[in-house]
Every structure is written in structure tokens, then in C-alpha cells.
């Protein structure tokens, strides 16, 4: 049975409030166990990990699947990208990633080292942004990962503001968990240093204004950290860190060579915080939970409405809505005040919500423990695959996702889902084909400004291939206008394919999805009338997941 999370360990002795929503507590436990298992567990393992009855696990996962928060694949349960909207609500309300991530990314590019931003989470630290370097040996922490404060560089900086109660809680946790097994993101090991060592490091950090991690997390990993202070209160808002490996820098060398540049970047970050305009909340949100009644009527006992309603409460928060009253939560969700109040009481008990001034509530960093770490590394190919598999099952044809190569002359397949047919399109992931003669390529080229297009050698691959630049320009203009490309026997005789674009949050076409078939199976009219709507709805589902997954991070395209 997996170790409990840090919050579970702290909270175990606290009695559950009488007004707490039991199904919501159980749903949170399921999401946390899935997160600790890196996003996937079968139903039997989930039953053992949570200690819940199998029938209860089945109903919870069915409800989460209806919300789009998990995907059920036989007996396996997978976290789904849409679940990231809960963590996004916290990050949007926090505002720090939106205001500071560009500075962190620029510093990482300049130093050619990984740079992270972290916030305090009780006696640990939790990452809110990561700018990593692509190396064989690189930083593996993810947004949302929780680390024990004493094994990090940011930890001593946060500890400079701890109360005596905070220190006592930290000592109790160290005694109860001598190998840090309640922190799944770090390798477990016996405490390498006594409590007094961390107390000394915190005192030194208060004097120096920076802190080092000299292989405290694991051998070879070193980091230097500087606090980013809130301009209003002067308290530590977050901590910026440069992380490296001893093959590149010693801890002392990291301090001597990179600390000055890190301090300069932090000064720029604090300037950005001082000069940032107030958040613009946009239209008032209403009725976030009103859909749950129809789902309950449709699914009956298998849908736990109190769980679905409770989870929508977290999505009421966001930019410009960092602190909400009970009345504001009830209005945003469409829930009765009593229902919203019980959900907030539950979340406060679970450590996901904290009371604020003027009877308000705010989200805590622990919201990121609900699926964000494993999902924060999700690629577009991983997002698209289940949607393309569902499409292939509906239309009984092979489906694909592809992106333009750097040159623009070719497309590269990053996802393929095939169907069982005697005669099928034989293309594998990684295959490259000329963009000008494929439906996928034409969709992608149509979004590239004409002066920037690179078409390459327009060779006639079949008697039907368009090889005139002027004619191809006209075709691409039509593709852009109609929103799809139909290529009929231009790549290979007998092959017909239909493609539509996949757009990111900015509206830029970043990929294309298609279905390909032999010309004998569907006429061009049937492709447009029957298959195109299915293809377009699949692309829309992929785009919806991509928008959620890409709100606070760059989603890799492959």
C-alpha cells in the first residue's frame, strides 16, 4: 500500500468535521492515490490504495470520467488532462507563474541551466514553474511536486518566516517519517543531517539572503536559491532557483558564478510584481455546477453528484478571484449556500482551501496535489492518442496526428491508430512525408504565411499530384478558408485522406489530425458529409485538452 501524502499524515489526527462531504473526501483520496502512482492505477490497486469498497471506487471513477478528469481503459484508470483545470485555478489565482515565468525561462536560456519557481507548502516546498534543459541527465521535478524543505535550497529561505508552531510541526514530521516516504517526488533515505543543521541553514539564509542545496536531494544535484519578495508585505512570495549537476558546477561554483545573475533576475521579477497591473477577472462566473443534475438523471446511481458539485467549487477561483466569500462561491457554481459551505469546510479539512480575511477563502498549493505533477509532462501526442483511438473506432479507419518538421518541407507522424483491415494505410510513428502532397501537410502549410512557406521540390508523386506553386497556393488558400484538406490520390494512387487543424491557446495551428482510406471505401462526398464532422469534433476535444494542459506550461508536440 502506498505511503500517505504529507497532508494525509498531518491530517490523520484531525477529526473530520460533521458537515464535511464524505464523497468529496473519498474522491480527493482517489485523485491523490492516482497522482502518487504517476497517473495510472487499475481498479483493484486503487481499491487497495484507498481502502474504499470496490463499488465505491467504481462510482467515484465513473463520476470523474464523466467530468473528464480521468479516462477509463478497461480495468485501468488514467488521469486526464482536463483535471489540470483544478491546478490551473490555483496558479491563476496566485498569478506568480503568469507574471514571472518569462523571466525564469529567459534566465534558463541565458545560463543553460534549469530554473524553477517554488512556493511554501506547510513544511515543504512545491514547484509552480519549471524551465528545464534537454539533457541526458536533467532535472526531473515537475510542476506541483512537493519536496521536504530541509532537502532543498528554497526550504531555508521559507523557514526564515516560520513560527514556532511551524518548527514544531516540522520536527514532528521528521520524527514520524525518518526516510521522507511521505514525499513521493524524492528518493527515500534516512535523514542525512540532524534537525539542528536545517535550523542553522535557515539562520544563515536569513543573513545571506540566498541558500544552497549541496546534493541534499540526491548525489550530484546542486542548486542555489534567492527569494522573490512580495512588494506589499515584504514576505517571500516564491523562491527562484538555478539547478545543476556536479558534472557542470560544484555548489560553491554555482554560488560564485551564477548567484549574481540569479539575484539580478530576481530583482527584475520583484520589479514586475511591483508594476503589474491589477488582475482583470473578466465576466462573473455563474452556474459552474448546474450541469451535474442532468448527469445524475442520465447515469443514476453511478454518478455521485455531491462529488462533482464539490470539485466545481475549486474552479470558481482564478485570476482576479484569488479570494472568494461563501456568497461568491455559491453564485459562481450555482450551488445553494449550504452546499457550497459544506464543500469549503471539506476542502479546509483536506488542506486545499484556507480561510482569509473578511470571511474569504483562498486555494492552497495543495490543490496541485490533485493530478498536476504527472499531467504537467503530458505531450500533445499523449493528449491526442485516446481521442484518435475513439475516432478510429467510430469511423473504422486509421487516424493520425502529425506536425511540420523544422524545415517545413515535410510532416512527421507523432500518433497513429490503425484499424483491423485486410487493406490499410501502412504508416508508422516517426514517418516523414512531403507536406505539399498530404492532407495533414496542407492543413499545416495553410496556416503558415505565404512568404514563410517552404515547399521543397514539388515532384509529381502520382498523375494527380499538384506540382505548380501557383496552383498549390490556391489550394492552400481554399484549405485555410474551409478549415479542412481533402487529398485524393496525390500522395499515392488509391489513397484518399481528410485532415483538419489542431490549434493551441493562441489560435495557431500546431498539428493536424486526419483519417486515411482506400478510395473504394468512401467517396469524396461521404468523406465531407460523414467523416469530416467526426474528425472536426475529435480535433475540438484535443484542442480543449491542449488549452487546459498548456495554460501554464509549454506542451511538447511529440
C-alpha positions as CSV (number, residue, x, y, z in Angstrom):
1,X,0.0,0.0,0.0
2,X,1.5,3.4,-1.0
3,X,2.7,5.8,1.7
4,X,0.2,8.5,2.6
5,X,0.9,12.0,1.3
6,X,2.3,14.6,3.6
7,X,-1.1,16.2,4.0
8,X,-2.7,12.9,4.9
9,X,-0.1,12.3,7.6
10,X,-0.6,15.7,9.1
11,X,-4.4,15.5,8.9
12,X,-4.9,11.9,10.1
13,X,-5.3,13.0,13.7
14,X,-7.7,15.8,12.9
15,X,-11.3,14.7,13.3
16,X,-13.5,15.0,10.1
17,X,-15.9,17.9,10.6
18,X,-19.5,16.8,10.9
19,X,-20.5,18.9,7.9
20,X,-17.8,17.6,5.6
21,X,-18.9,15.9,2.4
22,X,-17.8,12.3,2.6
23,X,-18.0,11.5,-1.1
24,X,-15.8,14.6,-1.8
25,X,-13.2,13.3,0.7
26,X,-13.2,9.9,-1.0
27,X,-12.9,11.5,-4.4
28,X,-9.9,13.6,-3.3
29,X,-8.3,10.4,-1.9
30,X,-8.7,8.6,-5.3
31,X,-7.1,11.6,-7.1
32,X,-4.2,11.7,-4.7
33,X,-3.5,8.0,-5.0
34,X,-3.6,8.2,-8.8
35,X,-1.2,11.2,-8.6
36,X,1.2,9.2,-6.4
37,X,1.1,6.3,-8.9
38,X,2.2,8.7,-11.7
39,X,-1.3,8.9,-13.1
40,X,-2.4,5.3,-13.7
41,X,-3.8,2.5,-11.5
42,X,-6.0,-0.4,-12.1
43,X,-9.3,-0.5,-10.2
44,X,-8.1,-3.3,-7.9
45,X,-4.9,-1.4,-7.0
46,X,-7.0,1.8,-6.4
47,X,-9.3,-0.1,-4.1
48,X,-6.3,-1.3,-2.1
49,X,-4.6,2.1,-2.1
50,X,-7.6,4.0,-0.8
51,X,-9.1,1.3,1.4
52,X,-12.5,2.0,-0.2
53,X,-15.0,-0.6,-1.2
54,X,-14.8,-1.6,-4.9
55,X,-18.3,-0.4,-5.6
56,X,-17.4,3.0,-4.1
57,X,-14.2,3.2,-6.3
58,X,-16.3,2.3,-9.4
59,X,-18.8,5.0,-8.7
60,X,-16.1,7.6,-8.0
61,X,-14.1,6.8,-11.1
62,X,-17.3,6.8,-13.2
63,X,-18.1,10.3,-11.9
64,X,-14.6,11.5,-12.5
65,X,-14.7,10.1,-16.0
66,X,-18.0,11.9,-16.7
67,X,-16.2,15.2,-15.6
68,X,-13.3,14.4,-18.0
69,X,-10.9,14.2,-15.1
70,X,-10.0,10.5,-15.6
71,X,-10.1,8.1,-18.5
72,X,-11.3,4.5,-18.1
73,X,-9.5,1.9,-20.3
74,X,-10.7,-1.5,-19.3
75,X,-9.7,-2.0,-15.7
76,X,-7.2,0.8,-15.8
77,X,-7.9,4.4,-14.6
78,X,-5.8,7.2,-16.1
79,X,-5.7,10.8,-15.1
80,X,-6.9,13.0,-17.9
81,X,-5.6,16.5,-19.0
82,X,-8.8,18.3,-18.1
83,X,-8.1,17.6,-14.4
84,X,-5.4,20.2,-14.7
85,X,-8.1,22.9,-14.6
86,X,-8.1,22.4,-10.8
87,X,-4.3,23.2,-10.5
88,X,-4.8,26.0,-13.1
89,X,-7.3,27.6,-10.9
90,X,-4.7,27.8,-8.1
91,X,-1.9,29.0,-10.4
92,X,-4.2,31.6,-12.0
93,X,-5.3,32.9,-8.6
94,X,-1.7,33.0,-7.4
95,X,-0.6,35.0,-10.6
96,X,3.1,34.4,-10.0
97,X,3.6,32.0,-12.9
98,X,1.9,34.3,-15.3
99,X,4.0,37.3,-14.1
100,X,7.4,35.6,-13.6
101,X,7.7,32.6,-15.9
102,X,9.1,34.6,-18.8
103,X,11.9,35.8,-16.6
104,X,12.6,32.3,-15.4
105,X,12.6,30.9,-18.9
106,X,15.0,33.7,-20.1
107,X,17.4,33.0,-17.2
108,X,17.4,29.3,-18.1
109,X,18.2,30.1,-21.7
110,X,21.0,32.5,-20.7
111,X,22.6,30.2,-18.2
112,X,21.8,26.9,-20.0
113,X,20.7,25.5,-16.6
114,X,17.3,24.5,-15.2
115,X,15.5,27.3,-13.4
116,X,12.5,26.7,-11.1
117,X,10.0,28.8,-9.1
118,X,8.6,27.3,-5.8
119,X,6.2,28.3,-3.1
120,X,5.9,27.2,0.5
121,X,3.5,24.4,1.3
122,X,3.5,23.8,5.1
123,X,6.9,22.3,5.9
124,X,7.7,21.6,2.3
125,X,8.1,23.4,-1.0
126,X,6.0,22.9,-4.1
127,X,7.1,23.9,-7.6
128,X,4.9,26.3,-9.6
129,X,7.2,26.6,-12.7
130,X,10.0,24.7,-14.3
131,X,12.3,25.7,-17.1
132,X,14.4,22.6,-17.8
133,X,17.2,21.8,-20.1
134,X,17.1,18.9,-22.5
135,X,20.0,16.7,-21.5
136,X,20.6,13.0,-20.9
137,X,20.9,13.9,-17.2
138,X,18.5,16.7,-16.4
139,X,16.1,17.9,-13.7
140,X,13.1,15.6,-13.4
141,X,10.9,17.5,-10.9
142,X,7.5,18.6,-12.2
143,X,5.1,21.5,-11.6
144,X,3.2,20.5,-8.4
145,X,5.9,18.2,-7.0
146,X,6.3,18.5,-3.2
147,X,9.7,18.3,-1.5
148,X,10.7,18.4,2.1
149,X,12.0,21.9,3.0
150,X,15.2,20.6,4.6
151,X,16.4,18.8,1.5
152,X,16.2,21.8,-0.8
153,X,17.7,25.2,-1.4
154,X,14.4,27.1,-1.2
155,X,13.5,25.5,2.1
156,X,15.8,27.5,4.4
157,X,14.5,30.7,2.8
158,X,10.9,29.9,3.5
159,X,11.9,28.7,7.0
160,X,13.2,32.2,7.9
161,X,9.5,33.1,8.2
162,X,8.3,30.0,10.2
163,X,6.6,30.4,13.5
164,X,7.5,28.2,16.5
165,X,4.4,26.2,15.7
166,X,5.7,25.7,12.1
167,X,9.1,24.5,13.5
168,X,7.3,22.1,15.9
169,X,5.2,20.6,13.1
170,X,8.4,20.2,11.1
171,X,10.2,18.3,13.9
172,X,7.2,16.1,14.4
173,X,7.1,15.2,10.8
174,X,10.8,14.4,10.8
175,X,10.4,12.1,13.7
176,X,7.3,10.4,12.2
177,X,8.8,10.0,8.8
178,X,12.6,9.5,9.1
179,X,13.1,8.4,5.5
180,X,10.8,11.0,3.8
181,X,8.5,8.4,2.4
182,X,5.6,10.9,2.5
183,X,7.3,12.8,-0.3
184,X,6.9,10.6,-3.5
185,X,8.9,13.1,-5.6
186,X,12.2,12.5,-3.8
187,X,14.1,9.2,-3.3
188,X,13.6,7.9,0.3
189,X,16.6,7.8,2.6
190,X,17.4,8.2,6.3
191,X,17.8,11.8,7.4
192,X,21.4,12.7,6.5
193,X,21.6,15.6,8.8
194,X,20.3,16.4,12.3
195,X,17.5,18.9,12.9
196,X,20.0,21.5,14.1
197,X,21.6,21.5,10.7
198,X,18.5,22.8,9.0
199,X,17.9,25.3,11.7
200,X,21.5,26.6,11.1
201,X,20.9,26.8,7.4
202,X,17.7,28.8,7.9
203,X,19.5,31.2,10.2
204,X,22.3,31.6,7.6
205,X,19.8,32.1,4.8
206,X,18.2,34.9,6.8
207,X,21.6,36.6,7.0
208,X,22.8,35.9,3.4
209,X,19.5,36.3,1.5
210,X,20.3,33.2,-0.5
211,X,20.7,29.4,0.1
212,X,22.4,26.4,-1.3
213,X,21.5,22.8,-1.8
214,X,24.7,20.7,-2.0
215,X,23.4,17.3,-3.0
216,X,20.8,17.1,-0.3
217,X,18.1,15.7,-2.6
218,X,20.3,13.1,-4.3
219,X,24.0,12.8,-5.2
220,X,25.1,15.1,-8.0
221,X,22.2,17.6,-7.7
222,X,23.1,21.1,-6.6
223,X,21.1,24.3,-6.5
224,X,21.3,28.0,-5.5
225,X,18.1,29.9,-4.5
226,X,17.1,33.5,-3.9
227,X,13.7,34.7,-2.5
228,X,11.3,36.8,-4.6
229,X,9.5,39.1,-2.1
230,X,6.0,40.4,-2.3
231,X,6.2,44.2,-2.8
232,X,3.3,44.8,-0.5
233,X,4.3,42.7,2.5
234,X,8.0,42.1,2.1
235,X,7.4,38.4,2.8
236,X,8.7,35.7,0.5
237,X,6.2,35.2,-2.3
238,X,8.2,32.5,-4.0
239,X,11.8,31.3,-4.4
240,X,13.7,31.2,-7.7
241,X,16.4,28.5,-8.1
242,X,19.1,27.6,-10.5
243,X,19.6,23.8,-10.5
244,X,22.6,22.0,-12.0
245,X,24.7,18.8,-11.7
246,X,28.1,18.4,-10.2
247,X,29.5,17.5,-13.6
248,X,28.8,21.1,-14.6
249,X,29.1,23.0,-11.3
250,X,30.0,22.4,-7.7
251,X,27.8,24.0,-5.1
252,X,30.5,26.6,-4.4
253,X,31.0,27.2,-8.1
254,X,27.3,27.6,-8.6
255,X,27.3,30.3,-5.9
256,X,30.3,32.1,-7.2
257,X,29.4,32.1,-10.9
258,X,25.6,32.0,-11.2
259,X,24.3,33.6,-7.9
260,X,25.0,37.2,-9.2
261,X,22.9,36.6,-12.3
262,X,20.2,34.9,-10.3
263,X,20.0,37.9,-8.0
264,X,19.7,40.3,-10.9
265,X,16.9,38.2,-12.4
266,X,15.1,38.2,-9.1
267,X,15.4,42.0,-8.9
268,X,13.7,42.1,-12.3
269,X,11.0,39.7,-11.0
270,X,10.3,41.9,-8.0
271,X,10.1,44.9,-10.3
272,X,7.5,43.0,-12.4
273,X,5.5,42.3,-9.2
274,X,5.6,46.0,-8.2
275,X,4.5,47.3,-11.6
276,X,2.0,44.6,-12.6
277,X,-1.5,45.9,-13.3
278,X,-4.3,44.6,-11.0
279,X,-5.8,41.3,-12.2
280,X,-8.7,41.5,-14.6
281,X,-11.2,38.9,-13.6
282,X,-13.4,39.1,-16.7
283,X,-17.1,38.2,-16.7
284,X,-18.6,37.0,-13.4
285,X,-18.7,33.2,-13.5
286,X,-22.1,31.6,-12.8
287,X,-23.6,28.2,-13.0
288,X,-20.4,26.1,-13.0
289,X,-22.2,23.1,-11.3
290,X,-25.6,23.3,-13.0
291,X,-24.7,20.5,-15.5
292,X,-24.5,17.9,-12.7
293,X,-28.2,17.5,-12.3
294,X,-28.6,16.3,-15.9
295,X,-25.7,13.9,-15.5
296,X,-27.3,12.5,-12.3
297,X,-30.6,11.9,-14.2
298,X,-28.8,10.2,-17.0
299,X,-26.3,8.0,-15.1
300,X,-28.3,7.5,-11.9
301,X,-26.6,5.8,-9.0
302,X,-23.2,5.6,-10.9
303,X,-22.9,9.4,-10.8
304,X,-22.0,10.9,-7.4
305,X,-23.4,14.4,-7.7
306,X,-22.0,15.7,-4.4
307,X,-18.5,14.8,-5.6
308,X,-19.0,16.6,-9.0
309,X,-20.5,19.6,-7.3
310,X,-17.7,19.8,-4.8
311,X,-15.0,19.7,-7.4
312,X,-16.5,22.5,-9.4
313,X,-16.1,24.7,-6.3
314,X,-12.3,24.8,-6.9
315,X,-12.8,26.1,-10.5
316,X,-14.7,29.1,-9.1
317,X,-11.3,30.6,-8.2
318,X,-8.8,32.1,-10.7
319,X,-7.2,35.3,-11.8
320,X,-9.0,38.2,-10.1
321,X,-10.8,35.7,-8.0
322,X,-8.0,34.7,-5.7
323,X,-10.1,35.2,-2.5
324,X,-13.9,34.5,-2.6
325,X,-16.6,34.7,0.0
326,X,-19.1,31.9,0.5
327,X,-21.7,34.0,-1.4
328,X,-19.3,34.5,-4.3
329,X,-18.6,30.7,-4.5
330,X,-22.3,29.9,-4.4
331,X,-23.0,32.4,-7.2
332,X,-20.2,31.1,-9.3
333,X,-21.2,27.5,-9.0
334,X,-24.9,27.9,-8.9
335,X,-25.0,25.8,-5.7
336,X,-27.1,26.6,-2.6
337,X,-25.1,28.4,0.1
338,X,-25.4,25.4,2.4
339,X,-24.0,23.1,-0.3
340,X,-21.1,25.4,-1.1
341,X,-20.4,25.9,2.6
342,X,-20.1,22.2,3.2
343,X,-17.7,21.8,0.2
344,X,-15.5,24.6,1.6
345,X,-15.5,23.0,5.0
346,X,-14.4,19.8,3.4
347,X,-11.6,21.5,1.5
348,X,-10.4,23.3,4.6
349,X,-10.1,20.0,6.4
350,X,-8.3,18.5,3.4
351,X,-5.8,21.4,3.3
352,X,-6.9,22.6,-0.2
353,X,-8.6,25.8,1.0
354,X,-7.6,28.3,3.7
355,X,-9.7,30.9,5.4
356,X,-8.7,34.5,4.7
357,X,-9.6,38.0,5.9
358,X,-13.2,39.3,5.6
359,X,-14.7,35.8,5.6
360,X,-13.0,34.9,2.3
361,X,-11.4,31.6,1.2
362,X,-8.3,31.0,-0.9
363,X,-6.8,28.0,-2.6
364,X,-3.6,26.5,-1.2
365,X,-0.7,25.0,-3.1
366,X,-2.0,21.5,-2.2
367,X,-4.6,21.8,-5.0
368,X,-1.6,20.9,-7.2
369,X,-1.5,17.5,-5.5
370,X,-4.7,16.6,-7.4
371,X,-3.1,15.2,-10.6
372,X,-0.9,18.1,-11.7
373,X,2.6,16.6,-11.4
374,X,2.2,13.6,-13.7
375,X,0.0,15.6,-16.1
376,X,2.4,18.5,-16.3
377,X,4.7,16.4,-18.5
378,X,1.9,15.4,-20.9
379,X,2.7,15.9,-24.6
380,X,0.3,16.7,-27.5
381,X,0.8,13.1,-28.7
382,X,-0.3,11.7,-25.4
383,X,-3.3,14.1,-25.3
384,X,-4.4,13.1,-28.8
385,X,-4.0,9.4,-28.7
386,X,-7.2,8.4,-26.8
387,X,-9.2,10.8,-28.9
388,X,-7.8,9.4,-32.1
389,X,-8.4,5.8,-30.9
390,X,-12.1,6.7,-30.2
391,X,-12.3,8.3,-33.7
392,X,-10.8,5.2,-35.3
393,X,-13.4,3.0,-33.5
394,X,-16.2,5.2,-34.8
395,X,-15.2,5.6,-38.4
396,X,-13.4,2.3,-38.8
397,X,-10.5,3.9,-40.5
398,X,-6.9,4.7,-39.4
399,X,-6.3,8.0,-37.8
400,X,-3.2,10.1,-37.3
401,X,-1.7,13.3,-35.8
402,X,1.3,15.0,-37.4
403,X,3.4,18.2,-37.1
404,X,5.5,20.1,-39.5
405,X,9.2,19.4,-39.4
406,X,11.6,22.3,-38.7
407,X,12.2,22.8,-42.4
408,X,8.5,22.9,-43.2
409,X,9.0,20.7,-46.3
410,X,7.8,17.5,-44.5
411,X,5.3,16.4,-41.9
412,X,6.2,13.9,-39.2
413,X,3.7,11.5,-37.8
414,X,3.6,11.6,-33.9
415,X,0.4,9.5,-33.3
416,X,-1.1,6.6,-35.3
417,X,-4.1,4.5,-34.6
418,X,-4.8,1.7,-37.0
419,X,-7.8,-0.5,-37.6
420,X,-8.0,-4.1,-38.4
421,X,-8.5,-4.3,-42.2
422,X,-7.0,-6.6,-44.9
423,X,-6.0,-3.4,-46.8
424,X,-5.0,-0.5,-44.6
425,X,-2.7,2.6,-44.7
426,X,0.8,1.4,-43.5
427,X,2.4,4.4,-41.8
428,X,4.3,4.3,-38.5
429,X,5.0,7.0,-35.9
430,X,8.1,8.9,-36.9
431,X,7.4,8.6,-40.7
432,X,8.1,11.7,-42.7
433,X,6.2,12.6,-45.9
434,X,6.3,15.6,-48.2
435,X,3.9,18.2,-46.8
436,X,2.7,19.5,-50.2
437,X,1.1,16.2,-51.2
438,X,-0.6,15.2,-47.9
439,X,-3.8,16.4,-46.3
440,X,-2.0,16.8,-43.0
441,X,0.7,18.9,-44.6
442,X,-1.7,21.1,-46.4
443,X,-3.6,21.9,-43.3
444,X,-0.3,22.8,-41.6
445,X,1.0,24.8,-44.5
446,X,-2.2,26.8,-44.9
447,X,-1.5,28.4,-41.5
448,X,2.0,29.5,-42.5
449,X,2.2,33.0,-44.0
450,X,2.9,32.6,-47.8
451,X,6.3,34.3,-47.7
452,X,7.4,31.9,-45.0
453,X,6.3,28.7,-46.6
454,X,9.0,26.2,-47.6
455,X,7.6,23.7,-50.2
456,X,10.7,22.0,-51.4
457,X,10.7,20.1,-54.7
458,X,7.1,19.7,-55.9
459,X,7.6,16.4,-57.6
460,X,4.7,14.5,-59.2
461,X,4.2,11.5,-56.9
462,X,1.2,10.4,-58.9
463,X,-0.5,11.7,-62.1
464,X,-2.9,13.7,-59.7
465,X,-0.2,15.5,-57.7
466,X,-0.4,19.3,-57.7
467,X,3.1,20.4,-58.7
468,X,2.5,24.1,-59.6
469,X,3.4,26.6,-56.9
470,X,0.6,28.9,-58.0
471,X,-2.0,26.1,-58.1
472,X,-0.8,24.8,-54.7
473,X,-1.1,28.4,-53.3
474,X,-4.7,28.4,-54.4
475,X,-5.4,25.0,-52.8
476,X,-3.9,26.2,-49.5
477,X,-6.0,29.3,-49.6
478,X,-9.1,27.2,-50.0
479,X,-7.9,24.9,-47.2
480,X,-7.5,27.8,-44.9
481,X,-10.9,29.1,-45.8
482,X,-12.9,25.9,-45.5
483,X,-11.0,24.5,-42.5
484,X,-10.0,21.1,-43.9
485,X,-8.0,19.5,-46.6
486,X,-9.1,16.6,-48.8
487,X,-6.3,15.0,-50.8
488,X,-7.3,12.5,-53.4
489,X,-4.6,10.1,-54.8
490,X,-1.9,12.8,-54.9
491,X,0.5,11.0,-52.5
492,X,-0.3,7.5,-53.7
493,X,-2.8,6.1,-56.2
494,X,-5.8,4.7,-54.4
495,X,-5.2,6.7,-51.2
496,X,-7.7,9.3,-50.1
497,X,-7.2,11.4,-46.9
498,X,-9.0,14.1,-45.0
499,X,-7.4,16.4,-42.4
500,X,-8.3,19.2,-40.0
501,X,-6.1,21.5,-37.9
502,X,-5.4,21.4,-34.2
503,X,-4.9,24.9,-32.7
504,X,-3.2,25.9,-29.4
505,X,-4.5,28.6,-26.9
506,X,-3.4,31.4,-29.2
507,X,-5.2,30.0,-32.3
508,X,-2.0,28.9,-34.0
509,X,-2.2,25.6,-35.9
510,X,0.4,23.4,-34.2
511,X,-0.7,20.0,-35.6
512,X,-3.2,18.3,-37.8
513,X,-5.3,15.2,-37.5
514,X,-6.5,13.0,-40.3
515,X,-8.1,9.8,-41.4
516,X,-6.8,8.0,-44.5
517,X,-8.5,5.2,-46.5
518,X,-8.6,3.4,-49.9
519,X,-10.7,5.3,-52.4
520,X,-13.1,2.4,-52.8
521,X,-14.3,2.7,-49.2
522,X,-15.7,6.3,-49.2
523,X,-16.5,8.8,-51.9
524,X,-15.2,12.3,-51.5
525,X,-18.8,13.4,-50.8
526,X,-19.1,10.8,-48.0
527,X,-15.7,12.0,-46.6
528,X,-17.0,15.5,-46.3
529,X,-20.6,14.7,-45.1
530,X,-19.9,11.7,-42.8
531,X,-16.3,11.7,-41.7
532,X,-15.5,15.4,-41.6
533,X,-17.9,16.2,-38.7
534,X,-16.4,13.3,-36.7
535,X,-12.9,14.5,-37.5
536,X,-13.7,18.1,-36.5
537,X,-15.3,17.1,-33.2
538,X,-12.2,15.0,-32.4
539,X,-9.9,17.9,-33.1
540,X,-12.1,20.1,-30.9
541,X,-11.7,17.7,-28.0
542,X,-7.9,17.6,-28.5
543,X,-7.8,21.4,-28.5
544,X,-9.9,21.6,-25.3
545,X,-7.4,19.3,-23.5
546,X,-4.5,21.2,-25.1
547,X,-5.8,24.6,-23.8
548,X,-6.1,23.2,-20.3
549,X,-2.7,21.5,-20.3
550,X,-1.0,24.4,-21.9
551,X,-2.2,27.2,-19.8
552,X,0.9,27.4,-17.5
553,X,3.4,25.3,-19.5
554,X,4.6,24.5,-23.0
555,X,3.1,21.3,-24.2
556,X,5.7,19.3,-26.2
557,X,4.3,18.5,-29.7
558,X,5.6,14.9,-29.7
